Amino acid sequence: MDVSWTLWALTIFGLCALIAVDFFIGRKPHDVSTKEAGIWTIVWIALAALFGLGLLVFGETQASGEFFAGYITEKSLSVDNLFVFVLIMAKFSVPSHLQQRVLLIGVLIALVLRAVFIAAGAAVIANFSWIFYIFGAFLIYTAWKLIQEARADEEDEEFEENRLLKSIERRFGVSDRYHGTKLFIRNNGKRVMTPLMVVMLAIGTTDVLFALDSIPAIFGLTQDPYIVFTANAFALMGLRQLYFLIGGLLEKLVHLSYGLSVILGFIGVKLVLHALHESGVHVPEISIPVSLGVICGVLIITTITSLMANKKKAEAEAREAETGDSVQSRG
């Protein structure tokens, strides 16, 4: 897709305007209701759908398909990120009325960092086609690792601060409590960070780790930097509302990691096939419609099996409770 600098500028301006509106509406710290989160989640998904349809209307059929495939992939990977966001909020005991501010700034940091990653990835791909072998192998490895983690017992999982975050805390110091929406305060004449600033940095820098698999994944679906950037932007900007909407449902998606591992493995294979094709080897390439169908199919199956597993678990717990009550009554 041939994108002019004017279109790039208009797109970035439009996204910044949407972010400004989102920030203006949520500027006052408050507890986000399910209704508010649901409405804004629908709005962000609708905006992404309109953007994708706009590409189709203006004759960019392939670009439209690539955008939807990339958006759905990034959105599904972002849902997995929410598990870590929950751990971060719990780790730092973030007050509920401040969580929406934390997520907004954290997601903005993540968006800027991903833009850097995307620019770097596009430059590497343009000059070194063999990078697709590395991307493909990395995604297949990540898929295998996800399966291993899903099979492991993660009941005692807890967020651990990365080295960068720890070094920043040592450099600036951290106050012992929250001070509203303030990011820095004066403590005994020294300027120190508040826990709110630490949490924002934790979410923003943690997303860099997620970008290590999500960026290669979307480059496996499209090599167009414009599509990669916009798909990531729309997926990330609706993440804050999605956190409040399905926060209580995350633990019910017990098979999500398995589904994501299949998606990443599939895209990894697609990348390897593309790399072989670029090297002159006659191998079949996986088209965007097939990729989109596989991604959607895996997510639907994963959701259904997760709901079925939770239903069986609830029924088993109910039977155990009834058995325990009957034993106590006989005693």
N, C-alpha and C positions, 0 to 999 in steps of 0.2 A: 504493500500500500504506500503510495507516494504522498507523504504528508509534508505540507509546506510549513515554514516557520510561523506563518500567520495562524494556521490551524492549531499548531502546538501552543501558541500564545493564547488563543481563544479558549482552548481546552483547559489549560492551567488556570486562566482567569475564571472560567466557569466553575471549576472544582474549588478554587479558593472562595468564590462567592457562596457556594453551597456550604463549605466549612464555616464561613463567617455567620451564615444564617443559623447553622446548627449550634455554634458557640453562643450566639446572641440569645437563642431560645433557652439554652441550658446554662447560661452564665451564672444564675443564682443557684447555689448549692441546695439540693433537695433530694428527697428519696424518690427515685424513679418508679412510677407505678407500672404494672403490667400493661395497662391500656396505653400509656404514653410510649412505652417501649415497642408495643405491637404496631402502633400507628407509624412510628418512625422507621421501623424495620420494613414495613410495607412500602413506605415512601422511597427508601433507598433501593430496595429491590426493583420498584417500578422505574426509578430513574436509570438504573443499570439496563433494564429491559428496553427502555426507550432509546438509550444510546445504541444498544446493539441493533435494534430495529432501524434506527437512523442510518447506520452503516449499510444495512440491507437496502433501504429505500434509495440511497444515493449510489447504488450499483456495486457496492463492495461486498458481494455475497460471501466470498471466502473470508474476508476480514470479519464479517459479522459472525460467521460460524466459529472462527478462531477466538473472537471475543467471548462468546457465550461459553465455549469449552474452557477457556482460561478463567473466566469469572467463576464458573461453578467449581472448578478445581481449587482456586484460591479461597473461595468461600468455605468449602468443605474443610480445607486445611486450617482456615481461620477458626472454625468451630473447635477444632482440636486445640488451638492456642488458648481458647477460653478456659480449658482445664488448668493451665498454668496461671492465668490471670486470677482464677479463684484462689489458688494457692498463695499468690502474691498478696492479695487482699487480706487473706487470713494471717499470713506471716507478719504483716505490719499493722494488723488490727485497724484497718481503714474504716472510719465512721461511714455508715451507709449513705449519709447525705453528701459526702465528699467523693464517693466512688465514681460518679458520672464525670466529675472534673478530672479525676486521675486518668480515666480511660480516654477522655477527649485529648488531653495533652500527650498522653502516652502513645496514642494512635497517630497523632501528628508527627511525633518524633520518628515513629516506625515508618511512616509514609516518606519522610525526607530521606531516611537511611536506605529504604528500598529503592528510591529513585536513583541514588548513587550506585547501588548494586546493579540495577537494570542498565544504567549507562555503561558501567564497566563490563557487564556481561555482553551487551550488544557490540562493544568495541572488540572484545576478545573473539566473539563468534565471526565478526566480519573479517578478521585477519587470520584466524586459526580454525579451520573447519574440523580438525581432529578433536577439538574440545568437546564435541558431541559424544565421543567415546567416553570421556571422563564424566560428563554429565549423566550419561546413561548408566554407567557403572555405579556412580554415586547414588542415583535414585534406586537402583536395584538393591544396593547395600542398605540404604535407608529403609526400604520396604521390609527387608529381612529383619532389620533391627526393630522396627515397629512391632512386628509379630512377636519377637522375643520379649519386648517390653509388655505387650498386651497379655502374654501368657504368664508373666511374673506377678507376684503378689505385690500390689502397690498400695495397700491399705495405709501404710505408714509414710506415704510419699509426702515430702515437704520441700518447699522452695528453698534453694540454696543460692545466695548471692554470688554473682560472678566476680572475677578478680577486678575488672574495671570498676564495678560498682563499689567494691570494698575500698579500692584505692581512692575513689572520689570522696567516700565517707571519711576516710582518714585525713584527707587533704583539707576538707572544709569543716568537718565536725557536724554532728547532728543533734538537734534539740531533743529533749526527753518527752515531748508531747506535741500534738498538733496545734497549730495556731490559725484556725480557719482555713482560708485559701492562700495564706502567705507561704511563699517558697523559701524565703530567707528571713532571719530575724537577728537582732543584736543580743548576744548573750555575754554578759560581763565585758562589754566593749568589743567583742569579737563577732564577726558576721558568720553565722552557721546556717546550715540547711535545716529545714523542717522535715519531719518524716514524709510529708506530702510530696516534697521534691524527690526524695529517695524512691518513693513508690513509682512516681512518673518515670524516673530514669530506669527503674527496674523493668517496667513494662516495655519501654522503648528499646532498651538494649537487649532484652530477652528476645524481642522480635527479630533481631539480627540473626540469632541462631535459627529461628524458624525460616528466615529468608534463604538459608543455605540449602534447603530442600524445595521450597516453594518457587524460588526464582528459576532454578534449572527445570523444574516441572513445567512451568508455563512456557519456557523457551523450547520445551519438547513439543508444545502444541503450536507455537508460532514464533518466528524469529523477527517479527515486526515490533520494534521498541515501543511504538505508539500503542499497539494493542496490549502489549505486556504491561505498560505503565497504567493505562486506563482500567484494565481488568483488575490490577492490584489496588488501584485507588478506590474503585467502587466496592471491592470486597472488604477493604480495611475500614472505609468510612462508615459503613453500617455495622461495624463490629461492636461499637459501644452499646447501641440499642439491643443488639442480639444478646449481649451478655446479660442484660436485665430480663430479657424475654425468656430465655431458655436456661438461665442459670440453675434453676432447680431441676431441670430436665437432663442436664449434662451427664449426671451419674447413671441415667437410664440408658444412654447410648453406649451400652457395654461392648458392642461390636464395631464401634466407629474406627478404632485403630486398625482392625482387620481390613475394613473397607478401604481406608486410606492407604494401607500397605499394598493392596491390590492395585489401586489407582496409580500409586507411585511406581510400582513394578511394571505396570502396563506402559506408562509413559517412558520409563527407562528403556524398555525393549524397543519402543517406537524410536527413541533417540539413537539407539545402536543401529537399527535398520536404516535410519536416515543417514547416519555417518557412513555406513557401508555403501549406500547408494551414491553418496557424494564422492566416495573413493573409487567409483566405477564398478562396484560389485552389483550384479543384477539380482536384487532382492526386492520383494514386495514392500511397498510403503503403506503405512496405515493412514487412511484419510481422516479429515476432520469430522465428517458425519459419523464415522465408525467410532472415533475417539469420544465424541460427545455422547453417543449411545452407550458406550461402555461405562463412562463416568457416571452418567445418570442412573444406569441400571444397577451399578454397584452400590451407589448411595441409597437407592430405593430398597434393595435387598437387605442392606445393612440395617436400615431403619426398621424394617419389618421383623427381621430376626432379633434385633435388640428388644423390640416391644414384646415379642413372643417369649424371649428369655426372662424378661422382667415379670411377665404374667405368670410363668411357671414358678419363678422364685417366690412371688407373692402367695401363690396357692400353696406351695410347700411350707412357707412360714405360717400360713393360716392353719394348716393341718397340724403342724407341730404345736401351735398355741392351743388348739382344741385338745390335743392329746395331753398336754401338760395340765390343762384345766380339769380334764376328766380324772387324771391321776390324783390331783389335789383333792377333788371332791370325794373320791373313794377313801382317801386317807383321813 
